Amino acid sequence: MIRIEAAAWQTVLEHALAAYPRECCGILLGREGPGCERVATEAVACRNAYEGDQSDRFLIDPMDQLDAGRHARAAQLDVLGFYHSHPDEAAYFSETDLKHAWPRYSNIVVSIVRGQFAAAAAFRSDDACARADQEELVYSTGKEESRRSAF
């Protein structure tokens, strides 16, 4: 399970909305909690460095990735996973997502449809990146205690 705290969720959501109709991407930082629960306290918005059509592809800028790693170490946080958006698509883990996944990290996919938030889901790939299982996702909007995505 991954829980995304309100400030981190706000960063993810604002980034996905601002990037629309292109895919956004970023990194989730936090800690492993009790019972293997991951708690993301920070989201680092990264530049989509993919040089082709960004409406259905992303590449986290390598410099942003290095900077996020340095920040995580300085703040004594762990890189828990990554997020990206699917403009005008559902929140699913595509074959391309699986092909480029890192094993055991949480991957949050945010669906933005016609410029509005539609849904979010979390996935974790196996060690061989042959398949990804859906992971329970809990995020806090700040207004509501939490929402659970269940699809």
C-alpha positions as CSV (number, residue, x, y, z in Angstrom):
1,M,0.0,0.0,0.0
2,I,1.1,3.5,-0.7
3,R,-0.3,6.6,1.1
4,I,0.3,10.0,-0.4
5,E,0.0,12.9,2.1
6,A,-1.9,16.0,1.2
7,A,1.0,18.3,0.2
8,A,2.6,15.6,-2.0
9,W,-0.8,14.7,-3.6
10,Q,-1.4,18.4,-4.4
11,T,2.0,18.6,-6.1
12,V,1.2,15.5,-8.2
13,L,-2.2,16.7,-9.1
14,E,-1.2,20.3,-10.0
15,H,1.7,19.0,-12.1
16,A,-0.6,16.6,-14.0
17,L,-3.1,19.3,-14.7
18,A,-0.5,21.9,-15.7
19,A,1.1,19.4,-18.2
20,Y,-2.1,18.4,-19.9
21,P,-2.4,17.4,-22.7
22,R,1.2,16.1,-22.3
23,E,2.3,13.5,-19.8
24,C,3.9,14.7,-16.6
25,C,6.4,12.7,-14.5
26,G,7.9,12.9,-11.1
27,I,9.3,11.1,-8.0
28,L,7.7,10.2,-4.7
29,L,9.8,10.6,-1.5
30,G,9.0,9.3,2.0
31,R,9.4,6.4,4.3
32,E,8.4,2.8,4.6
33,G,5.8,2.6,7.4
34,P,4.6,-0.3,9.6
35,G,3.2,-3.3,7.8
36,C,5.0,-2.4,4.6
37,E,2.9,0.7,4.1
38,R,4.7,3.4,2.1
39,V,4.0,7.0,3.1
40,A,5.0,9.6,0.5
41,T,5.5,13.0,2.2
42,E,7.0,14.7,-0.8
43,A,6.5,14.7,-4.6
44,V,9.2,16.1,-6.8
45,A,7.8,17.4,-10.1
46,C,10.3,16.5,-12.9
47,R,10.7,17.7,-16.5
48,N,9.4,15.4,-19.1
49,A,12.6,15.0,-21.2
50,Y,11.1,12.7,-23.8
51,E,11.9,14.2,-27.2
52,G,9.0,12.8,-29.1
53,D,5.2,13.2,-28.7
54,Q,4.7,13.7,-25.0
55,S,1.0,13.0,-25.2
56,D,1.7,9.3,-24.5
57,R,5.3,9.1,-23.4
58,F,7.5,10.5,-20.7
59,L,11.1,10.3,-19.6
60,I,12.2,11.7,-16.3
61,D,15.0,14.3,-16.8
62,P,18.2,12.6,-15.5
63,M,19.3,15.8,-13.8
64,D,16.0,16.0,-12.0
65,Q,16.4,12.4,-10.9
66,L,19.8,13.1,-9.5
67,D,18.6,16.2,-7.7
68,A,15.7,14.3,-6.2
69,G,18.1,11.6,-5.0
70,R,20.3,14.2,-3.4
71,H,17.4,15.9,-1.7
72,A,16.1,12.5,-0.4
73,R,19.4,11.7,1.2
74,A,19.7,15.1,2.7
75,A,16.2,14.9,4.1
76,Q,16.7,11.3,5.2
77,L,13.9,10.1,3.0
78,D,13.7,7.2,0.6
79,V,12.6,7.2,-3.1
80,L,9.4,5.2,-2.9
81,G,8.3,5.5,-6.5
82,F,7.3,7.5,-9.4
83,Y,4.2,9.1,-10.9
84,H,3.1,10.1,-14.3
85,S,-0.1,11.2,-16.0
86,H,-2.2,9.7,-18.8
87,P,-3.9,12.6,-20.7
88,D,-7.4,11.6,-21.9
89,E,-6.7,7.9,-20.9
90,A,-7.5,5.7,-18.0
91,A,-5.2,5.2,-15.0
92,Y,-3.6,1.9,-16.1
93,F,-0.1,0.6,-16.3
94,S,0.7,0.3,-20.0
95,E,3.1,-2.1,-21.7
96,T,5.4,0.9,-22.2
97,D,5.2,1.7,-18.5
98,L,6.0,-1.8,-17.6
99,K,8.9,-2.0,-20.0
100,H,10.5,1.0,-18.3
101,A,9.6,0.3,-14.7
102,W,12.0,-0.3,-11.9
103,P,11.1,-3.4,-9.8
104,R,9.5,-2.9,-6.4
105,Y,8.9,0.8,-6.7
106,S,5.4,2.2,-6.5
107,N,4.1,3.7,-9.8
108,I,1.2,6.1,-9.6
109,V,-0.7,6.8,-12.8
110,V,-3.0,9.9,-12.8
111,S,-5.8,10.1,-15.4
112,I,-6.5,13.6,-16.7
113,V,-9.5,13.7,-19.0
114,R,-10.4,17.0,-20.8
115,G,-8.2,18.9,-18.4
116,Q,-9.8,17.5,-15.2
117,F,-8.7,14.9,-12.7
118,A,-10.5,11.6,-13.4
119,A,-8.8,8.9,-11.4
120,A,-5.5,7.5,-10.0
121,A,-4.1,4.1,-9.5
122,A,-0.9,2.5,-8.2
123,F,1.1,-0.4,-9.6
124,R,4.2,-2.3,-8.6
125,S,6.2,-4.4,-11.1
126,D,7.7,-7.8,-10.3
127,D,11.5,-8.2,-10.3
128,A,11.6,-9.2,-13.9
129,C,9.3,-6.3,-15.0
130,A,7.2,-9.0,-16.7
131,R,4.0,-7.9,-15.0
132,A,2.7,-5.2,-12.6
133,D,0.2,-5.7,-9.9
134,Q,-2.2,-3.0,-8.7
135,E,-1.2,-1.7,-5.3
136,E,-3.6,-0.1,-2.9
137,L,-3.5,3.7,-3.1
138,V,-4.6,6.1,-0.5
139,Y,-4.2,9.9,-1.0
140,S,-5.3,12.8,1.0
141,T,-6.8,15.9,-0.6
142,G,-6.5,17.9,2.6
143,K,-10.3,18.6,2.4
144,E,-11.2,15.0,2.7
145,E,-9.3,12.6,4.9
146,S,-8.5,10.2,2.1
147,R,-9.7,8.5,-1.0
148,R,-9.0,5.0,-2.1
149,S,-8.7,4.1,-5.7
150,A,-10.2,0.8,-6.3
151,F,-10.1,-0.3,-10.0
